[in-house]
Amino acid sequence: MNRIIVICLSWLLLLGGATSCSSTNDAAAPSCAGNFADTLIEQLKQKPKQTPAAEVTQYTYRYQIVYLVTGGNTSYVFDACGQVICSAAMGANSTGDGRCPDFAATATNPQLIWRDPR
């Protein structure tokens, strides 16, 4: 569990801190400062190339837009405001952090936003 916390904190440091998100009644359209996906991509471009390559994929999960960020041996799900929702379990050998065990089975509408071309 401590390893997951360290990895999560590493992602937050990678991102330079998450932006704040104000609560609204419409979970699909939170009120956030700026476009988190663009910010995330710019920050990933500044980091060394990962193997496998970093990717940002947009999904609908639990009635909201989320971003799955994969690269290296990690996968994190962020809400549209940049808050970490979970470390996702994305493969047969992956357990994630247990906060969204249904992500792979229930997330819909995947759209690859960016893949590191390096």
C-alpha positions as CSV (number, residue, x, y, z in Angstrom):
1,M,0.0,0.0,0.0
2,N,2.9,2.4,0.8
3,R,4.3,1.8,-2.7
4,I,1.0,2.9,-4.2
5,I,0.9,6.0,-2.1
6,V,4.5,6.8,-3.2
7,I,3.6,6.2,-6.9
8,C,0.5,8.4,-6.6
9,L,2.5,11.2,-4.9
10,S,5.1,10.8,-7.7
11,W,2.4,11.4,-10.3
12,L,1.1,14.4,-8.4
13,L,4.7,15.8,-8.3
14,L,5.0,15.0,-12.0
15,L,1.9,17.0,-12.6
16,G,3.1,19.9,-10.4
17,G,0.1,19.4,-8.1
18,A,-3.4,18.8,-9.1
19,T,-5.8,21.6,-9.8
20,S,-8.8,22.1,-7.6
21,C,-12.2,21.2,-8.7
22,S,-15.4,22.8,-7.4
23,S,-18.4,20.6,-6.8
24,T,-21.4,20.9,-9.0
25,N,-24.7,19.0,-9.4
26,D,-23.7,17.9,-12.8
27,A,-20.9,15.3,-12.3
28,A,-20.3,15.0,-16.0
29,A,-19.3,18.7,-16.3
30,P,-17.2,19.8,-13.2
31,S,-16.1,23.4,-13.0
32,C,-12.3,23.4,-13.3
33,A,-9.7,25.9,-14.0
34,G,-8.3,25.3,-17.6
35,N,-8.2,22.1,-19.5
36,F,-6.5,19.4,-17.4
37,A,-5.8,17.1,-20.3
38,D,-3.7,19.8,-22.1
39,T,-1.9,20.6,-18.9
40,L,-1.2,16.9,-18.2
41,I,0.1,16.3,-21.8
42,E,2.5,19.3,-21.6
43,Q,3.8,18.1,-18.3
44,L,4.3,14.5,-19.6
45,K,6.3,16.0,-22.6
46,Q,8.7,17.5,-20.1
47,K,9.5,14.2,-18.5
48,P,11.9,11.5,-19.8
49,K,10.4,9.0,-22.3
50,Q,8.8,6.0,-20.5
51,T,8.7,2.4,-21.6
52,P,6.0,1.6,-22.6
53,A,5.2,5.1,-23.9
54,A,3.0,7.4,-21.8
55,E,-0.5,7.7,-23.0
56,V,-3.5,9.8,-22.0
57,T,-6.9,8.2,-22.8
58,Q,-10.3,9.9,-22.1
59,Y,-13.1,7.7,-20.8
60,T,-16.5,8.0,-19.3
61,Y,-16.5,6.4,-15.9
62,R,-19.2,6.7,-13.2
63,Y,-21.0,9.3,-15.3
64,Q,-18.0,11.6,-15.6
65,I,-15.2,12.3,-18.0
66,V,-11.9,10.9,-16.7
67,Y,-8.4,10.5,-18.0
68,L,-6.4,7.3,-17.8
69,V,-2.7,8.0,-17.8
70,T,-0.5,5.0,-18.5
71,G,3.3,4.8,-19.0
72,G,6.1,2.8,-17.6
73,N,4.4,0.4,-15.1
74,T,1.7,2.7,-13.8
75,S,-1.9,3.6,-14.6
76,Y,-3.8,6.4,-12.9
77,V,-7.3,7.7,-13.4
78,F,-7.8,11.4,-13.0
79,D,-11.0,13.4,-12.9
80,A,-11.5,16.3,-15.3
81,C,-10.0,18.7,-12.7
82,G,-6.8,16.7,-12.1
83,Q,-7.7,14.9,-8.9
84,V,-6.5,11.3,-8.7
85,I,-9.4,8.9,-8.6
86,C,-7.4,5.8,-8.4
87,S,-4.5,3.6,-9.6
88,A,-6.4,1.5,-12.1
89,A,-6.2,-2.3,-12.4
90,M,-5.7,-2.6,-16.2
91,G,-4.4,-6.1,-16.7
92,A,-4.7,-9.7,-15.5
93,N,-1.6,-9.2,-13.2
94,S,-2.5,-5.7,-12.1
95,T,-4.5,-5.0,-8.9
96,G,-4.4,-1.2,-8.8
97,D,-5.1,0.4,-5.4
98,G,-8.6,-1.0,-5.0
99,R,-10.4,2.4,-5.3
100,C,-11.8,1.7,-8.7
101,P,-11.7,-2.1,-9.2
102,D,-14.4,-1.9,-11.9
103,F,-12.6,0.6,-14.1
104,A,-11.5,-1.8,-16.8
105,A,-15.0,-3.4,-16.9
106,T,-17.2,-0.3,-16.7
107,A,-15.3,2.6,-18.3
108,T,-16.7,3.4,-21.7
109,N,-16.0,5.6,-24.8
110,P,-12.2,5.4,-24.8
111,Q,-10.6,8.1,-26.9
112,L,-6.8,8.2,-27.1
113,I,-5.9,11.8,-26.5
114,W,-2.1,11.6,-26.7
115,R,0.6,9.0,-27.0
116,D,4.3,10.0,-26.5
117,P,5.8,9.8,-30.0
118,R,9.4,9.7,-28.8
